[in-house]
Amino acid sequence: MFELHGAMRGSVHVTGTQHPRHWDQFSAVRACLGPVDAFETTAPDDALPRLAHGRTGYHGSLTRCPHEYGDRPEESVYPLSTAAGNEPSPKTAATLTAVLRACADSVAQRDDLPRILDASRQRKTPGLLRFLNWAISRADADAVRCAAESQTAHRELKAAVAFWWTIARLFTAHPHPVLLPMLADDEGSLARDIHVLEWKTPYYCERAAEERALADKYRAEVASLRAQQRRGRARRRGAEAYPRTKETV
């Protein structure tokens, strides 16, 4: 926890957290204005940080994690807002972001960062497992639904194309203006329906593959988290609890 004395008054909490794109990798830190973790808890308005000469409290957080393809860390800022839910001015937003970044950078450079991240893994793993198991069920269901949509569209496409050729042969043998709108590529025509079905068949097939891949990714992350959980329990047997630290900036 950082107690702010300078451009701002109040506190910023920094905790370890998972990588935004890899739920099983605890390699990021999150700095939050006010509550310990803005994604899990809230703080009363009078406990929110505020500018040194202002009365308005502010919500918001910044997540910092190693860059996957470069040396500079990645960071993402959760929307900053006043206690009333209003967007701060650009100058105030810049100040809030600078404070959050400084606190996150400070923790990211600590020698005991591995212990901080391990404590976060221990605290957040049960909730992540519940979320990932729900996400697996949803992705599996979406994959089945999309595969069924693709198969249905494929059957309807074959039937529509066969019907189009039947009408085309009938029109060739007996030209009649009533048949022409069904053959032309106009709104509501059979030809337009065929174009739509030609798009739907591969689209839903690709969506089904994407959902299956997503479910597989989540399953791998669940397996990784459970393995880390087991190793962590073995390491922590007989170990002391992780202490909190308080600093002034």
N, C-alpha and C positions, 0 to 999 in steps of 0.2 A: 504494500500500500504506500502511495506517495501522498504526503501532505503538501499542498501547493501554497507557496508564499512568494508572491511576485505579481505577475500579470493576472493571476487567477487566485481564488481562494477555494478551498474545499479539498477533495481527495480524488485520486485516480487509483483504481485497483488494476493490477496486471496479473493475469493468470496464464498458465499454459493451455493450449487447446490443440485440436486436430487440424491438419492441413485442410484448407477449404475444398480441395478436390480429391483428397485421399483420407477417408474417414478413419483409417487404421494407423495413420502416421501422426504422432504427436510431435510436431516440429515447429509449431507456431506459438506466438504469444498474443494475447488480446488485452488491450488497454481500454478500460471503461470509465466513463465519467459517472461517479457516484456509486452505483451498485458494484458488487464483486464481479458479476458476470451479467451484462446487459441482456443476454439471450436466455437467462434462467431466472433472474431476480429483478426486482425493481427497488427503487429508493424513494422515500418521501421527497416532495419538492424542495423542502427546506434543507435537505441534505445534499442537493445537487451542487456541483461546482459552479461558480459564477465569476465574472470578471471582477477585478479588484475594486472597481468603483461602480459596480452595477448590482442590481437586485434580482436579476433574472437567472434562474438555474438552467443548466443545459444537460441534455441527454446526448449519448453518442458513444461510439467505440471505434477502435482501429485495430485491425488484425495484421500482424507482421509475420511472414514466413519466408524460408529460404526460396530463392528463385530456382525453378527447375532447370533453366537453361542459361543462367548467368550468375555473376557474383553478387549483384545488388539484390537486396531482399524485395519481395513483393509485399505490397500493402493494400488493404482495402478498408475504406472508411464507411462504417454503418451510418446511415443518414443522421446528421446532427440536427437537433431541434431544441427549442426552448421547452420549459416545463409545460407550457400551454400548447405545445405541438407546432409552433411556428418555426419557419426556417430562419436561421441567423443570418446576419449581414455577411457579405463576402469577407470583410475584414475580421469579424468575429469568428467565422468558420475557419479562416486561416490560423488564427490564434489557437482555437481549440484543437485543430489538427496538429499544429506544431507541438502543443503540450502532450497530446496522446502519443505522437511519434517519439518524442524525447523519452517518455516513460517506457514505452515498448522497447526502444533501442537500448535503454539502460539495463533492462532485465535480460534482453537477448544476449548481452555481453557479459553477464554474470558467470562466475566460475561454477556456481551451483545450478545453472540452467537445467542440466539433466535431471536433477532432483525435482525441480519445479515441474518439468514436463511429465515426469513419472508420477508425481502427485496428481496432476491433472488427469493422466490416463487412468489412474486408480479411481478417481472420483467420477469421471464421465463415461467410462466403459459400459456400465450397466444400462444407462440411458441410450447410448449409441447402439447397443445390441438390440434393444427393443425397437428403436427406430429402423435399423437396417433389416430386421426380420419383417417388419411391416412393409418396408420398401421392396423387399424380395417378393412378398406375396402380391403386391400391387403390380410389379413389373411382370411377374409370371402371368397374372390375369390379363394384363394389357397385351402381352405377347400372344396369348391364346385368342383374344378378341381380334387383334389385328390380322392374325393368320386366317381366322374365319372370314373377316371382311374381304381379304384378298381372294380367298377361294370363291366366295359368293360373287364378287365382282367378275372373276374369271368366267364363272358359269354364265352369268348374265351377259357378259361380253360375247361369248360364243353364240348364245341364243339371239342376241340383238344383231350380230353380223349376219347370221343365217337368215333372219327375218328381213334385213335390209336387202340382201341379194334376191330373196323371193319377191319383194316389192319391185326391185329393179327389173327383174325378168318380166314381171307382170306389166310394168310401165312400158317396157320395150315392145311387148306384144300388143298392148292396148293403151297407148298414151292417154292419160287422163289428168287434168289439172289437180284433182284431189290427191293423187299419189305424189305429186312433185314436192310439196312441202315436207313430206316424210323423208325424202331422199336428200334434200338440200341441207346444207350446214347452217341452219337457222335456229334461233332460240326455241327450245321445246321440241325440236325435231328428233327423229330416230338417229340421224347422223351425229347430232350434238350429244345425244346420250352415249353413243359409241365412243366419242372422243373422251368423255368423262370417265367411262369405264376403263378405257385404255390407260388413263392416268391412275385410277384408283388401284388397279391390280398390282403394279409394281410398287406403288407408294406404300400400301399396307403391308406388302411383303417385306419391304425394307424396314418399316416401323416394327414389325414383329421381330426381325433380326436384331434391331437396336435394343428392344426391350429385353430380349434374351441375353444379349451381351451385358446389359446393365444389371440384370439379375445375377449373372455370373460374377460380375465385379463385386456386387454387394456380398455375395456368398464368400468370395475370397477374403473380403475385408472382415467379415464375421469370424472366419477361421483364424485370421491373423490376430484379431482382437482377443479371441479366446486363448490363443497360444500365449500372447503377451500377458494376459491376465493370470494364467497359470505360472508363468515365469516370475511375474511380479509378486505373487503370493509366496513363492518359495524364497525370494530375496528378502521379503519383508518380515519373515518369521523372526521374531526377537529384535527387530530393528525399532528404533525410536520413531515417534510420529514426526512428520515434517513440520518444522516451525514456520510461522508467518514472520515476515520482516516488515518494518515500518521505516520509511525514509522521508526526509524533508528535502524538497527541491524548490 
